[in-house]
Amino acid sequence: MPTYEYECKSCGYTFEKSQSMTEAHLKKCPKCFKAVKRLIGSGSGIIFKGKGFYATDYRKGKPKEVTPSSCSSCQEAAKCPAIKNDKRNN
């Protein structure tokens, strides 16, 4: 649900209101009950979640296949799905 910003034409009070896009805009100030105008907002901001972005997030080519021989020296080898699958197949 979008949040709209309003400003009173009389007292200058600004406030925000979450409203459905189909709901009629407010006409009266909650403080002085005079006319308000809906301000043009900048839209919603970008929200970044997680630890960050990595080179693999926007890969251009086909992803490289991980094989047991290419990751056996990894410190996380015990958790590696490629090694686990390889052990199951043997």
C-alpha positions in Angstrom: 0.0 0.0 0.0 1.5 3.3 -1.0 2.2 6.1 1.4 1.2 9.6 0.4 2.4 12.9 1.8 0.0 15.7 2.4 0.5 19.4 3.3 -2.1 21.7 4.8 -2.6 24.9 2.7 -3.6 26.9 5.8 -1.3 25.9 8.7 1.5 24.2 6.7 1.3 20.9 8.7 2.8 18.0 6.7 1.8 14.3 7.3 1.9 10.9 5.6 -1.0 8.6 5.1 -1.0 5.0 3.8 -3.8 4.6 1.4 -4.9 2.3 -1.4 -4.3 3.5 -4.9 -8.1 3.5 -5.5 -8.9 5.4 -2.3 -9.8 9.1 -2.7 -7.2 11.5 -1.4 -7.7 13.4 1.8 -9.3 16.8 1.7 -9.0 18.1 5.3 -6.1 18.7 7.6 -6.2 16.5 10.8 -5.1 19.5 12.9 -7.1 22.5 11.6 -9.6 20.8 9.3 -8.9 23.0 6.4 -7.9 22.0 2.8 -4.8 19.9 2.1 -2.9 19.1 -1.0 -1.2 15.9 -1.8 2.5 16.3 -2.5 4.3 14.6 -5.3 6.6 12.1 -3.7 9.9 10.7 -4.9 8.5 7.2 -4.8 9.8 4.4 -2.7 13.5 4.1 -2.0 15.6 1.1 -2.8 16.0 -1.3 0.0 19.2 -3.4 0.1 18.9 -6.6 2.2 21.6 -9.1 2.9 25.4 -8.9 3.1 26.0 -7.2 -0.2 26.4 -7.8 -3.9 28.8 -10.2 -5.5 30.3 -10.7 -9.0 28.1 -13.8 -9.4 24.9 -11.8 -8.9 24.9 -10.4 -12.5 26.7 -13.2 -14.4 26.8 -12.7 -18.1 27.8 -16.2 -19.2 26.8 -19.7 -18.4 27.7 -20.6 -14.7 30.8 -22.8 -14.2 29.9 -26.3 -13.1 31.4 -27.3 -9.8 33.1 -30.7 -9.7 34.6 -32.5 -6.8 38.1 -32.1 -8.2 37.7 -28.4 -8.6 36.6 -27.8 -5.0 38.3 -30.6 -2.9 40.9 -28.2 -1.5 38.2 -25.8 -0.3 38.0 -25.2 3.5 34.3 -26.0 3.3 34.8 -29.3 1.5 32.8 -31.2 4.1 29.7 -29.0 3.3 30.2 -29.0 -0.5 27.2 -30.5 -2.3 29.4 -31.6 -5.3 31.6 -33.7 -3.0 28.6 -35.1 -1.2 27.0 -36.1 -4.5 30.3 -37.6 -5.7 30.6 -39.8 -2.6 27.0 -41.0 -3.0 27.7 -42.0 -6.6 30.7 -44.1 -5.7 
